[in-house]
């Protein structure tokens, strides 16, 4: 009997909770697709970078499991409250609590099983979409191949089953406390909500707005983990206060017969909206938090996508570039490897020079926008102690200024396909990064560089900002280019070998060059790095900072794209699940009240409203209900994203507008939002206007 009853109930409620089942199927498909990365042989060749991907995907899956468990628990508990009268009748008929619990659990397991089966099938296709995206990012040839791996299925099933176990564990307490009297009254609890102390509660709305403004200001000054945790706690509490204040404000506005409340159906809408917020204020606060996280994650993912598509290639313009801190190094071993493994078109060995001064470094630290007044005294002059300490210990810039001769500079420009730069023997130019071009434009006003006789002052001849590998090889952020005679008064600082290859770069070339160095001089990914000895630096880029002795562009870029993919993919993964989960809660809440709203809209029709007016009223009611958490999330996340993207643009040199990433994240977010809203509205409208047979 229990089996037949559970099966009958499952069929009856499957239609009412289609959106819930679709979301569970999508989550199962996403779990299957992302779990497949753990057994992907093609990605395994990236070794440590692949390990980073696995760690990030594993963390993302953990968050997804927790959020999905919350969704399942919320829907199960919500359905249990809506069917409390039915469960009370079961108990009156003689069923025991355990039997009622088993019936309900079997219903949900059957619904979940159907969703998991559909999701597993969809997951095979989602896996191909995910593979094609990652393969295109890391330059692996993609071939469509449907496959099924029992290990992926078992891992996905374990995650999915874990969601249900967590949900049923919490619901078990509710079943044990069931009694007939409470069950028969459970579905009438919302009607018993009493409006108390609304006058002072409405003050919470302006307070919440003030707190949000304060939090926006604090966001740019968070420096420690403790401050970030306090900020997040305060922000979440403010979101909950906001909904309490909104509900109280509407109630007080209606009580005082505010202006225009009797126009059209405004009074009906206000009362409906206020009661819905009052009964769902905690849920709406949680959903707003999920929407905010989803928008932040999607926007940051778009930032990394933009960097991966535009700035990464410009970061490594040379086919091969090799550094040596020994000025007499002739790179003989490296040349042999290159000639054996690749088709070499041209090699250029050259030196970076220094005059044992730090006036250019000091100018950069005291004039770049990203440093502000960090290295200045109160009078605006350089703080010599802080500057010297930074140059000796930080590694952003070399200990002393870096120079290059005009001949070597133009030879390198020719290798890269740039036009040569000509200037007089008593002049100099500054080669810098594109993102610093405006800041460096005024550098000639303050520098006092001298010619070979150390008496004649050189004049500034301009700034060049083409990609020139200035993250530790050709200087950090800048290189001062002077006439070859000026180098006579300077000393070689370190050596470089630039190589131009014909055709494709062989795979593994960079690893073979790295193998020439001592294993103790390699980083976590096996690449050779130089210790900080005063003539090595990394430049002032942030977000992605990469320094290595050997740079082989076509070997390095796929690895870095893999590293970026380990951030981009999980962020989109979590953002998509968070949005779908939150929208499912909104949809199920609205659809479950269809019978209650059917009565109310029938009454409105009987007192004179046409069906067109009722449909318009229904659309406005649902739009307000759906847009409230979305708009608040957009307001909260907007300031954060703009702040993050501003730092991102300044720190990486991408040319996109600061607001681009927020607009892209919002478009993706609203696209999913509109799909759920349209489906919910159509289902809700159908249930409201369904004629009795």
PyMOL commands that set and color helices and strands:
alter all, ss='L'
color gray80, all
select helices_A, chain A and resi 2-14+18-39+43-46+48-82+84-92+97-137+150-176+180-186+189-192+198-201+203-219+225-255+266-315+332-341+359-367+384-393+406-416+434-440+443-445+484-489+509-514+519-521+553-592+594-606+611-652+660-688
alter helices_A, ss='H'
color red, helices_A
select strands_A, chain A and resi 320-324+344-354+403-405+427-432+459-464+478-482+491-501+550-552
alter strands_A, ss='S'
color yellow, strands_A
deselect
rebuild
show_as cartoon
